[in-house]
Amino acid sequence: MIKVVDLVKNYKNIAAVKGINFVVNPGEIFGLIGPDGAGKTTTFSILSGVIEASGGRVSILGKPPKDIRLEIGYLTQKFSLYGDLSIWENLSYSAGLRHVPQPIFNKRAKQLLEWVGLEQYPNRLARDLSGGMKQKLALCCSLVFSPKILLLDEATTGVDPVSRREFWDLLATVAATGVTIVVATPYLDEAERCNRISLIYEGIIQQTGTLQQLRENLGLTRLELRSSQLTQAEKILQSLRTIKDIQFWGDRLDILVDSAQIGQQSIETILTQEGIDFEPIVQQEPTLENVFVSSLRNLGSDPPFIPFPYLQESIKDRGVAIGAYKLDKNFGDFHAVKKVNLEIKYGEIFGLLGANGAGKTTTIKMLCGLLPASNGTMTLAGERKNLYRQSIRKKIGYMSQKFTLYDDLSIQENLEFYCGVYQVPLTLRKEKIQWVLQTCGLVGQENTMTGSLPGGWKQRVAFGACVMHEPDILFLDEPTSGVDPLARRQFWRLIRDLAFRGTAILVTTHYLEEAESCHRMAFMSGGEIVAQGSPGEIKQAQPGQLFQLQVSNLQNSSNLLKEKFDHWRVAIFGESIHLVLDQPQRDLPYLRQLFENSSIELKSIRQIPFSLEDAFIGIVERAKS
């Protein structure tokens, strides 16, 4: 369907794409995965016929992209709908651009809206939709003219995990109808659902293959280590030559080794010698993030960690920094937050997770003084009264979900502005600003207009801006949205460093894989907290078991399972299906008989551990019922 040969694209003196090659097969979901500035969006713009290549050859259905644009659907990285048009009007406009006859449009639009669950809201304005609903509508607008090719450039950035899973289930259904899909995503857990994946970096494709092929090419085993002394264990293990990579999560270390047996023995020996207590080490398959990060590190692209220039002493008080007790927030008749109870200590990283509209941002705004609570009490920095006075606000850093930086100011001007807002002493501002520029890799570009930066780079600068004054309490509302995996690791190393010095950190994120870096977390649904604990505790508390199924007909199997089980229990991941069963002893024989009666071959079935995403979706969906 798509053939790319020696593709090159230059912007004056900048080589954005440097002779890449790949082929996409009919009905395939093909992932083009890479960090900010890797060349993904440029490649998508060429494939869609929006811009011309500087060299090489691209053929889609055997023709140049510009000659076949009417066969291509394209979801751009930014929101591509008109906010002041309704759902139906946006669909009608897209159909008109592609000359879809009115009778065909009426029938197709109705089918699409029913398919994505928006049929009840045809007159709702696009700007009033949640993030997940907007992406579903954008998908419908791209499908209303029945394209043969669908290009998705980071279509799910900022969309909550429940909506993302629904979106990917829709993509699997679309692919099963014969539409060929090429997708870029910074969420490597969802990239694992692609049939094949190409890793692109600095305009060059590094590897291509299925998830299993990429794992095998990595040639490493992932070991999970849990201990009550993780920080000490990480420092000790850095010296072991048998270890290729260590990643710190909230309640465990992920360790990559060449040999599982030799690596495990050497880890156990040195930790025992040093008197570090640890739980039995668990062997797991490497993740796509392991593959991606290892590939980029081999190219020398791991950003350096530059310690923060602390000028204040670390916080000695390890008591409660943020407290919420029976916290309520009403907007008229709408009960947005209901009886929320939270306690976050100094030195703790606490994750607040939930679907869009669950009440996370409203809760954070109440806790940091941007919204008054309707009922309940709060404590902030040891104070219970007059929480909004200047002396307390100076102890807080806040990085909002959307607005933090001014697009029409340069990077330098933004950082100087925030130094003023946070009252950083004049004698210290140069050093603090220089640290932000070095950490972001933007030294020499400080006069660049902030609005011209990619989303991921903006997030890095925004994070630096909100910590320059060394806050005792830090609120981070989706700080790494759109940030590539290596930069996310750097983010979290800085966050852990702040926490180690005593800063209390409350963070929201849609990357459930990175949420495992939190010490504790709470899941919100419908304004209420429905689960709370460490990542390990939450996963272990899940009822039932998670199974991975290999079957002969993926889409038909998924459709069949969704007829017999709750929809949220079933998800397509690449070439397999994940299924949650509450009573496996009863359900597994029924499952095998179901496939046999439907002439579907069940090639294999095995139990796998719950991911935090599986746990999140299970908890949220069970809370609804």
C-alpha positions in Angstrom: 0.0 0.0 0.0 2.8 2.4 0.9 6.4 2.2 -0.4 9.1 4.6 0.8 12.5 4.4 -0.9 15.5 6.6 0.1 13.2 9.4 1.3 15.0 12.7 1.9 13.6 16.1 3.1 15.7 19.2 3.7 14.7 22.5 5.1 17.4 24.9 3.9 20.4 23.6 5.9 18.5 21.2 8.1 18.2 17.6 7.0 14.9 16.4 8.6 14.7 13.0 6.9 17.8 11.3 5.7 17.1 8.5 3.2 14.6 6.3 5.0 13.0 3.1 3.6 9.9 1.2 4.7 6.9 -0.7 3.3 3.4 -0.8 4.7 1.2 -3.8 3.9 -2.6 -3.8 3.2 -4.7 -3.7 6.4 -1.7 -3.2 8.6 -1.3 -0.9 11.6 2.3 0.4 11.2 4.0 2.5 13.9 6.6 5.2 13.2 8.0 5.8 16.6 10.7 8.4 17.6 11.4 11.4 19.9 10.6 15.0 19.1 12.5 16.2 16.0 13.1 12.6 14.7 11.3 13.4 11.4 7.9 11.7 12.0 5.7 14.7 11.2 7.8 15.6 8.2 7.4 12.0 6.9 3.6 12.2 7.5 3.4 15.5 5.7 5.1 13.9 2.7 2.9 10.8 2.8 -0.2 12.9 2.9 0.9 15.0 -0.1 1.0 18.2 2.0 4.7 18.8 1.2 7.1 17.6 -1.5 10.2 15.4 -0.7 13.7 16.7 -1.5 14.7 13.3 -2.8 13.8 9.6 -3.0 10.5 8.1 -3.9 7.1 7.6 -2.2 4.3 5.6 -3.8 0.9 5.1 -2.3 -1.3 2.6 -4.1 1.3 2.9 -6.8 1.0 6.7 -7.3 2.7 9.8 -5.9 0.9 11.1 -2.7 -0.3 14.4 -4.3 -2.1 12.4 -7.0 -4.0 10.2 -4.5 -4.9 12.7 -1.6 -8.6 11.9 -1.9 -7.8 8.3 -0.8 -5.9 9.4 2.3 -7.3 10.3 5.8 -4.9 12.4 8.0 -5.2 13.2 11.7 -2.6 15.9 12.4 -0.7 16.3 15.6 -2.8 19.3 16.7 -6.5 19.5 17.0 -7.8 19.5 13.4 -11.5 20.3 14.0 -13.4 23.6 14.2 -14.4 24.3 17.8 -17.4 26.5 17.0 -18.9 23.9 14.6 -21.1 21.1 15.9 -20.2 17.4 15.6 -22.5 17.0 12.6 -21.2 20.3 11.0 -17.6 19.2 11.3 -18.5 15.8 9.6 -20.4 17.6 6.9 -17.6 20.0 6.2 -15.0 17.1 5.9 -17.4 15.2 3.6 -17.9 18.3 1.4 -14.1 18.8 1.0 -14.0 15.2 -0.4 -17.2 15.6 -2.6 -19.1 12.9 -0.7 -22.8 12.9 -2.1 -25.3 14.0 0.5 -27.3 10.7 0.7 -24.1 8.7 1.2 -22.9 11.2 3.7 -26.1 11.1 5.8 -25.9 7.3 6.0 -22.2 7.1 6.6 -22.1 9.9 9.2 -24.9 8.3 11.2 -23.1 4.9 11.2 -19.7 6.5 12.3 -21.3 8.4 15.2 -23.0 5.2 16.4 -19.8 3.3 16.0 -17.8 5.7 18.3 -20.7 6.4 20.7 -21.4 10.1 19.7 -24.8 9.6 18.1 -26.6 11.3 21.0 -24.7 14.6 20.6 -24.8 15.6 16.9 -25.4 19.3 17.8 -22.7 19.6 20.5 -19.9 22.1 19.6 -16.5 20.5 19.1 -14.9 22.8 21.6 -17.2 21.4 24.4 -16.1 17.8 23.9 -13.6 15.9 26.1 -10.2 15.0 24.7 -11.3 11.5 23.9 -14.5 12.6 22.2 -12.6 15.1 20.1 -10.2 12.4 18.9 -13.1 10.1 18.1 -14.8 12.9 16.1 -11.5 13.6 14.3 -11.3 9.9 13.4 -14.9 10.0 12.0 -14.0 13.1 9.9 -11.1 11.2 8.5 -13.2 8.1 7.7 -16.4 9.8 6.4 -15.1 9.6 2.8 -13.9 6.0 3.1 -10.2 6.4 2.7 -7.9 3.5 1.9 -5.0 5.0 3.9 -5.2 6.6 7.4 -2.3 8.6 8.8 -2.4 9.4 12.6 0.3 11.8 13.9 0.2 11.5 17.7 -3.5 11.4 17.7 -3.9 10.3 21.3 -1.5 12.8 23.0 -3.2 14.1 26.2 -6.1 11.6 25.9 -6.9 9.6 29.1 -6.1 5.8 29.2 -9.7 4.7 28.9 -10.3 6.8 25.8 -7.0 5.7 24.4 -7.9 2.1 24.7 -11.3 2.7 23.1 -9.5 4.6 20.3 -7.1 1.8 19.6 -9.9 -0.7 19.6 -11.6 1.5 16.9 -8.3 1.5 14.9 -8.2 -2.3 15.0 -11.7 -2.4 13.7 -10.9 0.1 11.0 -7.8 -2.0 10.0 -10.0 -5.1 9.8 -12.2 -3.4 7.2 -9.1 -3.2 4.9 -7.9 0.4 5.8 -4.1 0.7 6.1 -3.0 2.7 9.1 0.3 4.5 9.8 0.6 5.9 13.3 3.0 7.9 15.4 2.7 8.0 19.1 4.9 8.9 22.1 3.0 6.3 24.3 5.2 3.3 23.8 2.8 1.0 25.7 0.2 1.7 23.0 2.8 1.5 20.2 3.0 -2.2 21.2 -0.4 -2.7 19.6 1.0 -2.0 16.1 1.5 -5.0 13.8 5.0 -3.7 12.9 7.1 -0.8 14.2 9.9 1.4 12.8 12.1 3.3 15.3 13.2 6.6 13.8 15.8 9.0 15.2 17.4 12.1 13.7 15.7 11.3 10.3 17.1 7.8 10.1 15.2 4.5 10.7 17.1 2.4 13.2 15.1 -0.8 13.4 11.9 -2.2 11.9 10.0 -5.3 13.0 7.2 -6.7 15.1 7.3 -6.2 18.8 8.6 -9.7 19.4 11.3 -9.3 16.7 12.4 -6.0 18.3 12.5 -7.7 21.8 14.6 -10.6 20.4 17.0 -8.2 18.6 17.5 -6.4 21.9 18.9 -9.7 23.3 18.3 -8.7 27.0 16.2 -9.9 29.9 14.3 -7.5 32.2 14.5 -8.2 35.9 12.1 -6.6 38.4 13.7 -5.9 41.8 11.5 -4.7 44.8 13.1 -3.5 48.0 12.4 -1.1 50.9 15.8 0.4 50.1 15.5 1.1 46.4 17.6 4.2 46.3 20.6 2.5 48.0 20.1 -0.6 45.8 20.2 1.5 42.7 23.5 3.1 43.7 25.1 -0.2 44.6 24.0 -1.9 41.3 25.4 0.9 39.1 28.8 -0.7 39.5 27.8 -4.1 38.1 29.1 -4.8 34.6 26.5 -7.4 34.0 23.8 -4.7 34.1 23.0 -2.8 30.9 20.3 -0.5 32.2 18.6 0.4 35.4 15.3 2.3 35.5 13.8 3.5 38.8 10.1 3.1 39.3 8.1 4.0 42.4 8.2 0.6 44.1 10.8 -1.3 42.0 13.9 -1.2 39.8 13.7 -2.5 36.2 17.1 -4.0 35.3 18.3 -5.1 31.9 20.9 -7.9 31.7 22.4 -10.1 29.0 21.9 -13.4 31.0 18.9 -13.7 33.3 20.7 -16.3 35.5 24.1 -14.7 35.7 22.5 -11.2 36.1 20.2 -12.4 38.9 23.0 -14.2 40.8 25.3 -11.2 40.7 22.5 -8.8 41.8 21.5 -11.1 44.7 25.1 -11.6 45.8 26.1 -7.9 45.9 22.8 -6.8 47.6 23.2 -9.5 50.2 26.8 -8.5 50.9 25.7 -4.8 51.4 22.9 -5.8 53.7 20.0 -4.7 51.4 16.8 -6.5 51.9 14.9 -7.4 48.7 12.0 -9.5 47.5 12.5 -12.5 45.1 13.6 -11.1 41.7 11.1 -11.6 38.9 12.0 -12.1 35.2 9.9 -10.3 32.6 10.0 -9.6 28.8 11.6 -6.3 27.8 9.1 -3.5 26.9 9.1 -1.5 23.8 10.5 1.4 25.9 13.5 -0.8 26.8 14.1 -1.4 23.1 13.6 2.3 22.2 15.8 3.7 25.0 18.6 1.1 24.4 18.6 1.9 20.7 18.9 5.7 21.3 21.5 5.2 24.0 23.7 3.2 21.6 23.6 6.2 19.4 24.8 8.5 22.2 21.6 10.5 22.4 20.9 10.0 26.2 20.5 13.6 27.5 22.9 14.4 30.4 21.6 14.7 33.9 22.6 18.1 35.3 22.0 18.4 39.0 19.7 21.2 40.1 21.7 24.2 41.6 20.1 24.0 45.1 20.7 27.0 47.3 18.3 26.1 50.1 18.8 23.3 52.6 16.8 20.1 52.2 13.5 19.9 54.1 14.0 18.1 57.4 10.3 17.9 58.3 8.9 14.7 56.9 5.3 15.3 58.0 2.2 16.0 55.9 2.8 18.6 53.2 -0.6 18.4 51.4 -3.8 17.2 53.1 -7.4 17.0 51.9 -10.2 15.8 54.1 -13.7 15.2 52.8 -13.0 17.8 50.0 -16.0 18.7 47.8 -16.4 21.0 44.8 -19.7 21.9 43.2 -20.3 23.9 40.0 -24.0 24.6 40.3 -25.8 21.3 40.3 -22.7 19.5 39.1 -20.7 17.6 41.8 -17.2 17.6 40.4 -15.2 16.4 43.4 -16.8 14.2 46.2 -15.4 13.7 49.7 -11.8 13.3 48.6 -9.3 12.3 51.3 -5.6 12.6 50.6 -2.4 13.0 52.6 1.0 13.6 50.8 4.2 13.8 52.9 7.3 15.8 52.3 9.7 13.7 50.1 6.8 11.7 48.5 5.8 11.5 44.9 2.0 11.0 44.7 0.1 10.3 41.5 -3.4 11.4 41.0 -4.8 9.4 38.0 -8.2 9.4 36.3 -10.0 9.7 33.0 -10.7 13.1 31.5 -13.4 14.7 33.6 -12.7 12.6 36.7 -11.9 15.6 38.8 -8.1 15.6 38.9 -7.4 19.1 37.7 -10.2 20.5 39.9 -8.7 18.8 42.9 -5.3 20.2 42.2 -6.7 23.7 41.7 -8.4 23.6 45.1 -5.2 22.3 46.8 -3.0 25.0 45.4 -5.4 27.8 46.0 -6.7 28.5 42.5 -10.3 27.3 43.3 -12.2 27.6 46.6 -13.6 24.3 48.0 -17.3 23.9 48.4 -16.8 21.7 51.6 -14.1 20.0 53.5 -10.8 21.1 54.9 -7.2 21.3 53.6 -3.7 21.6 55.0 -0.8 23.0 53.0 2.8 23.3 54.1 1.7 22.7 57.7 -1.0 25.4 57.6 -4.8 25.0 57.9 -6.0 28.6 57.6 -5.4 31.4 55.1 -3.9 29.0 52.7 -3.9 31.5 49.8 -1.6 34.1 51.4 1.7 35.0 49.7 4.0 33.4 52.2 2.5 30.0 51.5 2.2 30.5 47.7 6.0 31.2 47.6 6.5 27.6 48.8 4.5 26.1 45.8 5.4 25.3 42.2 2.6 24.7 39.7 2.9 23.4 36.2 -0.5 23.5 34.6 -2.0 21.0 32.1 -2.2 23.5 29.2 -1.1 27.1 29.9 2.3 27.7 31.5 4.5 29.6 29.0 3.8 32.6 26.8 4.2 31.7 23.1 4.9 35.2 22.0 7.9 35.6 24.4 11.3 34.0 23.9 12.5 31.2 26.0 14.8 33.6 27.9 12.0 36.1 28.4 9.6 33.4 29.8 12.3 32.2 32.3 13.0 35.8 33.4 9.3 36.4 33.8 8.9 33.3 36.1 12.0 34.3 38.1 10.1 37.5 38.8 6.8 35.8 39.6 8.5 33.4 42.0 10.8 36.1 43.5 14.0 34.4 42.7 16.8 36.8 43.9 18.4 38.8 41.1 21.9 37.5 42.0 20.7 33.9 41.4 18.6 34.2 38.3 21.4 33.8 35.7 22.5 30.5 37.3 18.9 29.1 37.5 18.0 30.1 33.9 21.3 28.6 32.7 20.4 25.3 34.4 17.0 25.2 32.6 18.6 25.8 29.2 21.3 23.2 29.8 18.8 20.6 31.0 16.5 21.2 28.0 19.4 21.2 25.6 18.6 24.7 24.5 21.8 26.6 25.2 22.3 29.0 22.3 18.6 29.0 21.5 17.4 31.1 24.4 16.1 33.8 22.0 13.9 31.4 20.1 10.2 32.2 20.3 8.6 29.7 22.7 5.6 29.3 20.3 7.9 27.7 17.7 9.0 24.9 20.0 7.6 21.3 19.6 5.2 20.4 22.4 7.7 18.2 24.2 10.3 20.9 24.3 7.8 23.4 25.7 7.0 20.9 28.5 10.7 20.7 29.4 11.0 24.5 29.6 7.8 24.8 31.6 9.0 22.3 34.1 12.2 24.2 34.6 10.3 27.4 35.0 8.2 26.0 37.9 11.1 24.7 40.0 13.6 27.5 39.7 12.5 28.9 43.1 13.0 25.5 44.8 9.4 24.9 46.0 8.6 22.8 49.1 5.4 21.6 47.3 5.2 20.9 43.6 2.0 20.4 41.6 2.6 18.9 38.1 -0.5 18.5 35.9 0.4 16.1 33.0 4.0 17.4 32.9 5.3 14.9 30.3 2.4 15.0 27.7 4.0 14.7 24.3 7.6 14.2 25.7 9.7 11.4 24.2 10.8 8.5 26.4 14.4 9.6 27.0 13.3 13.1 28.0 10.6 11.6 30.3 13.3 9.6 32.1 15.3 12.8 32.6 12.1 14.5 33.9 11.5 11.7 36.4 15.1 11.7 37.6 14.8 15.4 38.4 11.4 14.8 40.1 13.0 12.0 42.2 15.9 14.3 43.0 13.5 17.0 44.3 11.6 14.4 46.3 14.8 13.1 47.8 15.5 16.5 49.1 12.1 16.7 50.7 9.8 18.3 48.2 6.2 17.0 48.2 5.1 16.3 44.6 1.6 15.7 43.4 1.5 14.7 39.7 -1.1 13.7 37.2 -0.3 11.8 34.1 -1.9 9.8 31.3 1.3 7.7 30.9 0.4 4.9 33.2 3.7 3.2 32.6 5.5 6.3 34.0 3.0 6.6 36.8 4.8 3.6 38.3 7.5 6.1 39.3 5.2 7.4 42.0 5.6 6.2 45.6 1.8 6.1 46.0 -1.2 7.0 43.9 -4.9 7.4 43.9 -7.4 6.6 41.0 -10.3 9.0 40.6 -13.6 8.3 38.8 -16.6 10.5 38.8 -15.1 12.9 41.3 -14.3 10.2 43.8 -11.2 8.3 44.8 -11.8 4.6 44.0 -8.4 3.1 44.8 -5.3 4.2 46.6 -1.9 2.6 47.4 1.6 1.9 45.8 1.7 0.8 42.2 2.4 -2.8 43.3 -0.4 -2.8 45.9 -2.9 -1.6 43.3 -1.9 -4.2 40.8 -1.9 -7.0 43.3 -5.3 -6.0 44.6 -6.9 -6.6 41.2 -9.6 -9.3 41.1 -9.3 -12.0 38.5 -6.4 -12.7 36.1 -5.1 -11.2 32.8 -4.6 -13.6 29.9 -2.8 -13.2 26.5 -4.5 -15.0 23.6 -3.0 -15.9 20.3 -5.8 -16.6 17.8 -6.2 -17.3 14.1 -8.6 -14.3 13.4 -7.8 -11.3 15.6 -10.7 -9.0 14.8 -13.4 -11.7 14.7 -12.1 -13.1 18.0 -12.2 -9.6 19.6 -15.8 -9.0 18.4 -16.8 -12.5 19.6 -15.3 -11.9 23.1 -16.9 -8.5 23.4 -20.3 -10.2 22.8 -19.7 -12.6 25.7 -17.7 -10.4 28.1 -17.7 -6.8 29.2 -16.0 -4.6 26.5 -13.3 -3.3 28.9 -12.1 -6.8 29.5 -11.0 -7.3 25.9 -8.3 -5.4 24.1 -6.2 -6.1 20.9 -2.4 -5.7 21.5 -0.5 -6.1 18.2 -0.9 -9.7 17.2 -2.6 -10.9 20.4 -5.7 -10.2 22.6 -5.7 -9.4 26.3 -8.6 -10.7 28.3 -9.5 -10.2 32.0 -11.2 -13.2 33.6 -12.6 -13.0 37.2 -13.1 -16.8 37.5 -10.5 -18.5 35.2 -11.4 -22.0 36.3 -14.9 -21.5 35.1 -14.3 -19.3 32.2 -11.3 -20.9 30.4 -13.2 -24.1 29.4 -16.1 -21.9 28.2 -13.6 -19.8 26.2 -12.1 -22.8 24.4 -15.5 -24.1 23.5 -16.6 -20.7 22.3 -13.6 -20.5 19.9 -14.1 -24.1 18.7 -17.8 -23.5 18.0 -16.9 -20.3 16.0 -14.2 -22.1 13.9 -11.5 -19.9 15.4 -8.1 -21.5 16.3 -6.9 -20.7 19.8 -3.2 -21.0 19.2 -2.1 -20.3 22.8 -3.2 -18.8 26.0 -1.1 -17.7 29.0 -1.5 -15.7 32.1 0.5 -12.4 32.2 0.8 -9.9 35.0 -1.5 -6.9 35.2 0.0 -3.6 34.0 -1.0 -0.4 35.7 -3.1 0.4 32.7 -5.0 -2.9 33.0 -5.5 -2.2 36.7 -6.6 1.4 36.0 -9.2 0.5 33.4 -10.5 -2.4 35.5 -10.9 -0.2 38.6 -12.6 2.7 36.7 -14.9 0.4 34.8 -15.9 -1.6 37.9 -16.6 1.7 39.7 -19.1 2.6 37.0 -21.1 -0.5 37.4 
